[in-house]
Amino acid sequence: MKKKILIFSAGSAGREVFQLILSINKLQNEWEVIGYVDDDISKIGKTIDNIEVYSNKNKPKKKEIYATCGIMDNNIRKKIFDEEIIKNSYQLTNLVHPLVEKPKCFTIGLGNIIFGNVHISFEVNINNFSIISNFCDLGHNLISGNCITVMPGVTIGGNCNIGAHTLIGSGSIIYQGTRIGENCKIGMGTLITNNLKNNSVVVDQPRKIIRNVE
């Protein structure tokens, strides 16, 4: 029997999670998505991807139902897990693309989402409520706090430590051995070679123009 699951967010993030679940089901036939949950009144009561959209007030509430949240914003995602998922006793799970290879020494908490084409090296630790997007490379001996967001195409070198509630923008590179504090925001395409303190915001824009091509 398939496990029933709710996806919190009927926007683009939630629909990406739905596509991930379809990929999982092709090989494992594990999940039945019974609804999206959203607070957008223009979506509530409608169907998206042939799935009903519920409000937070009228969503199904049974302890055997699982729930996940694909919202990229760390703070919003953590709030949904705390106030809507855990508080209502939904089951927690990890959604990992079936073609992602997971070493035996890989450790992972609960409530995480890992999309396709992610490379996971040895001794990588992912805590809880995190999202690892497509085409990311997680270097060896990575330690991460709760609720990190790693956008597409990020490379994290070996022996890095990523603090809780940190967001790493698409295409960024974290140099090996770097420690990133909690609640940091790293902009798209940024190279990080030095440690960052808590609550740091780093943006590597605008780029330097070396010359114009005539």
Secondary structure as UniProt FT lines:
FT   STRAND          3..8
FT   HELIX           12..28
FT   STRAND          31..37
FT   TURN            41..45
FT   STRAND          47..48
FT   TURN            49..50
FT   STRAND          51..54
FT   TURN            56..58
FT   TURN            63..64
FT   STRAND          66..69
FT   HELIX           74..80
FT   HELIX           81..86
FT   TURN            87..89
FT   STRAND          95..96
FT   TURN            98..99
FT   TURN            104..105
FT   STRAND          107..108
FT   STRAND          113..114
FT   STRAND          119..120
FT   TURN            122..123
FT   STRAND          125..126
FT   STRAND          131..132
FT   TURN            134..135
FT   STRAND          137..138
FT   TURN            140..141
FT   STRAND          143..144
FT   STRAND          149..150
FT   TURN            152..153
FT   STRAND          155..156
FT   TURN            158..159
FT   STRAND          161..162
FT   TURN            164..165
FT   STRAND          167..168
FT   TURN            170..171
FT   STRAND          173..174
FT   TURN            176..177
FT   STRAND          179..180
FT   TURN            182..183
FT   STRAND          185..186
FT   TURN            188..189
FT   STRAND          191..192
FT   TURN            198..199
FT   STRAND          201..202
//
